[in-house]
Amino acid sequence: MKICGIIAEYNPFHNGHLYQIEETRRMLGPDTAVVCCMSGDFVQRGEAAVMDKTRRAKAAVMSGADLVLSLPLRWSLSSAQGFADGAIHILGMAGAEHISFGAEDDDVEALSEIAGLIAEKSVIDGTLATMMGSGVSYARARERELYKRIKDRASLISTPNNILAVEYLRAVRQQGLDISPVAVKRTGAAHDGDTPDGAIASASYIRQLARGGRLDEAAGFMPPQSLEQLRQAAHEGAAMLDLSRLDCAMTAVLKRCSIEQLSKLPDASEGLEHRLYDAIQAGVDLEDICGGAKTKRYAYSRIRRMLYCAFLGIEKKPAGSLPGYTRVLAFNDRGRQVLSAVEQREDFVFITKPAAAKRLPEEERAGFELEAAASAAYDLALPGYRDLPRGREWTCGPIYIR
């Protein structure tokens, strides 16, 4: 049995995700175990997920994945580099021999060449800092510096899925893992596209439908099992369709943050904490604060992630920090076979029972407790919060789909 890892948010799981799993098995064989490392309740773009991580993981396994593992909060709310580092490490610990990713261009050789240059830090020093000093964003500065070295192929990292693909390949290289890439060419609607293409629509478009009360229109873009999970969550008041409650709570907390506290956030550098502080004091809501802090140099997603980190109490860690545990969210029989081969590892913890978190090393337990508090904040922002179970991080185990 081959094991192939996929890094995802599944926010929510849609036909494009199903296509990736099916293409992965077509290329590697039908008996391939698909192990997904998925963001938790808060995702990399700097936003609360439309459903909690357990419901999204259940939808994924019901739709074709074999095992879904959680990417801990600190790495979920990280830059593309930190996001990739954490997820690749977890998949390596789970025994992945391959990593499958969607990409606008499926030229693995070219993507790997760019990843190699970035891994060697040959394009992130010197002239890159000079360009950023003139107000150019990190992503644009890196693309310009790469162009000097590999000309037209540098444009490969101008699209969102290719950027993540390169970061995955870089992380594999830097962590010394024997994991082979499998590139699935992205088809249909573009990432974050607001127009469907056939049966493929972006996750952001589907979220827009759900939050506009038009969930029936999403039926053609999602596997039935995933759509049913979203319908059920909406019916129970457990879908994050209205962000206003969370927005209000975040704004209140942010108003109390000092410049010193903001300076400790991930991605805080070059005095950004001062700009962020001024925007927070002047802003009336999250959107207003983001608009006040954003510039050509500081991307909107970076600002949002920093604000969510401030709200949830996430501070920067030493460069190169990697997760020491993952939470098992959902699995089927094939996923159970994968788990049985790795869950007794002494160098990494696969949490299947919440009580096991109490036996984590001190630093890892602190991370788990931080995530538990974040999940509680997420639940309080849901419309049905009064009727939903409390403390699910400490009480809910993984879902076994037979």
C-alpha positions in Angstrom: 0.0 0.0 0.0 1.4 3.4 -1.0 0.8 6.4 1.2 0.3 9.8 -0.4 -0.1 13.0 1.6 -2.3 15.9 0.7 -2.2 19.3 2.5 -5.6 21.1 2.5 -8.1 23.3 4.2 -11.3 21.7 2.8 -13.2 24.8 3.6 -15.5 23.1 2.5 -14.6 19.9 0.6 -15.7 20.3 -3.0 -15.5 18.6 -6.4 -12.0 20.1 -7.1 -10.8 18.3 -4.0 -12.5 15.1 -5.1 -10.8 15.4 -8.5 -7.4 15.7 -6.9 -7.9 12.5 -4.8 -9.2 10.6 -7.8 -6.3 11.8 -10.0 -3.8 10.9 -7.3 -5.1 7.3 -7.2 -5.2 7.1 -10.9 -1.5 8.1 -11.0 -0.3 6.0 -8.0 -2.7 3.1 -8.0 -6.2 2.5 -6.6 -4.9 1.0 -3.3 -3.1 4.3 -2.4 -3.9 5.5 1.1 -4.7 9.2 0.9 -3.6 10.9 4.2 -4.6 14.6 4.5 -3.1 17.2 6.8 -5.8 19.8 7.2 -6.1 23.2 8.8 -8.1 23.4 12.0 -10.9 25.8 12.9 -8.9 28.8 11.7 -7.3 28.7 8.3 -4.2 30.0 6.5 -5.9 32.9 4.7 -6.7 34.4 8.2 -10.3 33.4 8.7 -12.6 31.2 10.7 -13.5 28.0 8.7 -17.1 27.6 7.5 -17.3 24.4 9.6 -15.2 23.1 12.5 -12.4 20.8 11.7 -14.1 17.5 12.7 -17.0 18.1 10.4 -14.8 19.0 7.5 -12.6 16.0 8.2 -15.7 13.7 8.2 -16.8 15.1 4.9 -13.4 14.4 3.4 -13.2 10.8 4.5 -16.8 10.2 3.4 -15.8 11.7 0.0 -12.6 9.7 -0.7 -9.8 10.5 1.8 -8.6 7.7 4.1 -7.1 9.6 7.1 -7.4 13.3 8.1 -4.9 14.7 10.6 -5.1 18.2 12.0 -2.4 20.8 11.4 -2.0 22.5 14.8 -3.2 26.1 15.1 0.2 27.9 15.1 1.0 26.4 11.7 -2.5 26.7 10.3 -2.4 30.5 10.9 1.0 30.9 9.3 2.7 32.1 6.2 2.9 29.8 3.2 6.4 28.7 4.4 5.3 27.9 8.0 2.1 26.3 6.8 4.1 24.0 4.5 6.8 23.2 7.1 4.3 22.1 9.7 2.1 20.0 7.3 5.0 18.3 5.5 6.5 17.4 8.9 3.3 15.7 10.0 2.9 13.8 6.7 6.5 12.6 7.0 5.7 11.4 10.5 2.6 9.6 9.1 4.8 7.7 6.6 3.9 9.5 3.4 6.0 8.4 0.4 4.4 10.9 -1.9 2.9 14.4 -1.7 0.1 15.3 -4.0 -0.7 18.9 -4.7 -2.9 20.9 -7.1 -1.0 23.4 -9.2 -1.8 25.8 -12.0 1.3 24.3 -13.8 2.1 20.7 -13.3 5.8 20.9 -14.4 7.3 19.2 -11.3 10.9 19.6 -12.6 10.5 23.4 -12.9 8.7 23.8 -9.6 11.4 21.6 -7.9 14.2 23.8 -9.4 12.6 26.9 -7.8 12.1 25.1 -4.5 15.8 24.2 -4.5 16.8 27.8 -5.1 14.6 29.0 -2.3 15.7 26.2 0.1 19.3 27.3 -0.4 18.3 30.9 0.4 20.0 32.1 -2.7 17.0 34.3 -3.6 15.9 35.6 -0.2 18.9 37.6 0.9 20.7 40.8 -0.3 18.9 42.3 -3.2 15.6 40.9 -2.1 15.7 43.0 1.1 16.6 46.0 -0.9 13.6 45.6 -3.2 11.3 45.1 -0.1 12.8 48.3 1.3 11.4 50.2 -1.6 7.8 49.0 -0.8 7.6 45.9 -2.9 5.9 42.9 -1.3 7.9 39.8 -0.4 6.2 37.6 -3.0 6.8 40.2 -5.8 10.4 40.8 -4.8 11.1 37.1 -4.7 9.6 36.6 -8.2 11.7 39.4 -9.6 14.9 38.0 -8.1 14.1 34.5 -9.4 13.5 36.0 -12.9 17.1 37.1 -12.9 18.2 33.5 -12.5 15.6 31.3 -14.3 13.9 33.9 -16.5 10.4 32.9 -17.6 10.0 30.0 -15.2 10.0 32.5 -12.3 6.4 33.4 -13.3 5.4 29.9 -12.0 5.3 31.4 -8.5 2.9 34.2 -9.4 -0.2 31.9 -8.9 -1.5 30.8 -5.5 -1.4 27.0 -5.9 2.0 27.0 -7.5 3.3 29.1 -4.6 2.2 26.5 -2.1 3.5 23.7 -4.3 7.0 25.2 -4.3 6.8 25.6 -0.5 5.9 22.0 -0.1 8.8 20.9 -2.3 11.1 23.2 -0.4 10.0 21.8 3.0 10.5 18.2 1.8 14.0 19.1 0.7 14.9 21.1 3.9 13.6 18.4 6.2 15.5 15.7 4.3 12.4 13.6 3.6 12.1 10.9 0.9 8.8 12.0 -0.4 8.1 12.2 -4.2 5.9 14.9 -5.6 2.7 14.2 -7.6 1.3 17.3 -9.3 -2.3 17.4 -10.3 -3.0 20.2 -12.8 -5.8 22.5 -11.5 -8.8 22.6 -13.7 -12.0 24.5 -13.7 -12.6 27.7 -11.6 -9.5 29.6 -10.4 -8.4 29.7 -6.8 -10.8 32.2 -5.0 -12.6 32.6 -8.4 -16.1 34.1 -8.2 -17.3 32.2 -11.3 -17.8 28.4 -11.5 -16.5 26.4 -14.4 -18.7 23.4 -15.1 -18.9 21.3 -11.9 -15.9 23.0 -10.3 -16.3 26.1 -8.2 -13.8 27.6 -5.7 -14.2 27.1 -2.0 -14.6 30.9 -1.6 -17.5 30.9 -4.1 -19.2 28.1 -2.2 -18.7 29.9 1.1 -20.3 32.9 -0.5 -23.3 30.9 -1.6 -23.6 29.4 1.9 -23.3 32.8 3.7 -25.9 34.3 1.3 -28.5 31.6 2.1 -28.1 30.0 -1.3 -26.7 26.6 -0.3 -29.0 24.7 -2.7 -27.0 26.3 -5.5 -23.8 24.6 -4.2 -25.2 21.1 -4.9 -23.5 20.9 -8.3 -20.1 21.8 -6.9 -19.8 19.5 -3.9 -19.9 15.7 -3.4 -23.2 14.9 -1.8 -21.6 13.7 1.5 -19.8 17.0 1.9 -22.9 19.1 1.0 -24.9 17.1 3.6 -22.4 17.9 6.3 -22.6 21.6 5.5 -26.4 21.5 5.4 -26.5 19.7 8.8 -24.1 22.2 10.3 -26.2 25.1 9.1 -29.4 23.5 10.4 -27.7 23.0 13.9 -26.3 26.5 14.0 -22.8 25.0 13.8 -21.7 26.6 10.5 -19.8 29.9 10.5 -22.1 31.6 8.1 -22.1 35.0 9.9 -18.7 36.4 11.0 -20.1 39.4 12.8 -20.1 37.9 16.3 -16.5 36.9 15.9 -15.6 40.2 14.3 -17.0 42.1 17.3 -15.2 39.9 19.8 -11.9 40.2 17.9 -12.1 44.0 17.6 -12.7 44.3 21.4 -9.6 42.2 22.1 -7.4 43.9 19.5 -8.2 47.4 21.0 -6.5 46.3 24.2 -3.3 45.1 22.5 -0.1 47.1 23.1 2.6 47.7 20.5 4.9 45.4 22.5 2.3 42.6 22.3 1.9 43.1 18.6 5.7 43.0 18.1 5.6 39.4 19.4 3.2 38.2 16.7 4.3 35.9 13.9 5.2 38.0 10.8 5.8 41.1 12.9 8.9 42.7 11.5 10.3 46.0 10.2 8.1 48.0 12.5 4.8 46.5 11.1 3.5 46.4 14.7 3.4 50.2 14.8 1.3 50.4 11.6 -0.9 47.6 12.9 -1.4 49.4 16.3 -2.4 52.6 14.6 -4.9 50.8 12.3 -6.4 49.0 15.3 -6.9 52.2 17.2 -8.5 54.0 14.2 -10.6 51.0 13.0 -14.2 50.2 13.9 -14.2 46.6 12.8 -11.9 43.9 11.4 -12.3 44.9 7.7 -11.6 48.6 8.6 -8.4 47.6 10.6 -7.1 45.4 7.7 -7.7 48.2 5.2 -5.9 50.7 7.4 -2.8 48.4 7.8 -2.5 47.0 4.3 0.0 48.4 1.8 1.6 47.1 -1.4 4.3 45.6 0.8 2.1 44.0 3.4 -0.4 41.6 1.9 -4.0 41.5 3.1 -3.8 37.9 4.1 -0.7 38.6 6.2 -2.4 41.3 8.1 -5.5 39.1 8.7 -3.3 36.2 10.0 -1.6 38.6 12.4 -4.9 39.9 13.7 -6.2 36.4 14.3 -3.0 35.5 16.0 -3.3 38.5 18.3 -6.9 37.6 19.1 -6.0 33.9 19.9 -2.8 34.6 21.8 -0.3 33.1 19.3 3.2 34.5 19.5 6.1 33.9 17.2 8.3 30.8 17.8 11.9 30.2 16.8 12.5 29.8 13.0 12.2 26.2 11.9 9.9 25.1 14.8 7.9 22.0 13.8 4.8 20.4 15.4 5.4 17.6 17.9 1.9 16.2 17.6 -1.2 16.0 15.5 -4.8 15.3 16.3 -6.5 12.4 14.4 -9.8 13.8 13.1 -11.3 11.1 10.9 -10.4 7.8 9.2 -11.7 4.7 7.5 -10.4 1.1 7.4 -7.4 1.9 5.2 -6.6 5.0 7.3 -6.7 2.8 10.3 -3.9 0.6 8.8 -1.8 3.7 8.3 -2.4 4.8 11.9 -1.5 1.4 13.3 1.9 1.6 11.7 2.8 5.0 13.2 0.8 5.7 16.3 3.4 4.2 18.6 6.2 6.5 17.4 8.3 7.8 20.3 9.3 11.0 18.5 5.9 12.2 17.6 2.4 11.9 19.0 -0.8 11.0 17.1 -3.6 12.0 19.4 -6.6 9.7 19.1 -7.9 10.2 22.7 -8.1 13.8 24.0 -6.8 12.6 27.4 -3.4 11.9 25.7 -2.9 15.6 25.4 -2.4 15.8 29.1 0.8 13.6 28.7 2.3 15.8 26.0 5.6 17.6 26.8 5.1 21.0 28.4 5.6 23.1 25.3 3.4 20.8 23.1 0.7 20.7 25.8 0.7 24.5 25.9 0.1 24.5 22.2 -2.8 22.0 22.6 -4.3 24.2 25.3 -4.0 27.2 23.1 -5.9 25.4 20.4 -8.6 24.3 22.8 -9.1 27.9 23.8 -9.3 28.9 20.1 -11.9 26.2 19.4 -14.0 27.4 22.3 -13.8 31.0 20.9 -14.8 29.6 17.5 -17.8 27.8 19.0 -19.0 30.9 20.9 -19.2 32.7 17.6 -21.5 30.2 16.0 -25.3 31.0 15.8 -26.2 27.9 17.8 -23.6 28.3 20.5 -26.1 28.0 23.4 -27.0 24.4 22.3 -23.6 23.2 21.2 -21.4 21.0 23.4 -18.7 22.8 25.3 -15.0 22.0 25.4 -15.0 19.7 22.3 -11.2 19.7 22.1 -11.1 17.8 25.4 -14.1 15.6 24.8 -14.4 14.6 21.1 -12.5 11.8 19.6 -11.8 11.0 16.0 -14.6 9.8 13.6 -14.3 6.3 12.3 -16.1 5.8 8.9 -16.6 2.1 8.4 
